[in-house]
Amino acid sequence: MSEKEILVKVTSTRGTCQVGHKEGDVFKVSTADPGGLCGAAYHTVFPIIALLTWDGKIPRDDPDRINTCCPDVENLVTFEIVRQEVEE
């Protein structure tokens, strides 16, 4: 079985992120490590990270990829969460 990793990619921002996340940022995360992602965003995406970590499937066209956003709707940061093969 191949090893997988979970990446959270910032795809857009509207307003000013209070911790400085910006479009193009990429965070390697796990259920034990937010990888530099702010606490509010990590709290929001944690259920998706857990699902992908334990081989769950997202019921969409691509079971390894989903888009979501942080909870600050006035300074909205959108993310793409991706499960992918570990690159060597």
NORMO-V935294 format. One record per pair of residues at least 6 apart in sequence whose ideal C-beta (glycine too) atoms are under 8 Angstrom apart, sorted by the first residue. I is the first residue (numbers start at 1). J is the second residue. Records with the same first field share a line. If there is no record, write none. Layout:
# NORMO-V935294
I=J / J
This chain:
# NORMO-V935294
2=85 / 86
3=85 / 86
4=52 / 83 / 84 / 85 / 86
5=28 / 83 / 84 / 85 / 86
6=28 / 29 / 30 / 49 / 52 / 53 / 81 / 82 / 83
7=26 / 27 / 28 / 29 / 81 / 82 / 84
8=26 / 27 / 29 / 35 / 37 / 41 / 45 / 49 / 79 / 80 / 81
9=24 / 25 / 26 / 27 / 79 / 80 / 81 / 82
10=21 / 22 / 23 / 24 / 25 / 26 / 77 / 78 / 79
11=23 / 67 / 78 / 79 / 80
12=23 / 76 / 77 / 78
13=21 / 22 / 23 / 75 / 76 / 77 / 78
14=75 / 76 / 77
15=72 / 74 / 75 / 76
16=75
17=38 / 70 / 72 / 75 / 77
18=38 / 72 / 75
19=38
21=37 / 38 / 41 / 70 / 77
27=34 / 35 / 36 / 37
28=35
29=35 / 37 / 42 / 45 / 49
30=49 / 53
31=46 / 49 / 50 / 53
34=42
37=45
38=70
40=70 / 71 / 72
41=70 / 71 / 77 / 79
43=71
44=68 / 69 / 70 / 71
45=68 / 79 / 81
48=58 / 66 / 68 / 81
49=81
50=56
51=58
52=58 / 64 / 81 / 83
57=63
58=64 / 65 / 66
60=66
64=82 / 83 / 84
65=80 / 81 / 82 / 83
66=80 / 81
67=78 / 79 / 80 / 81
68=78 / 79 / 81
69=76 / 77 / 78 / 79
70=76 / 77 / 78 / 79
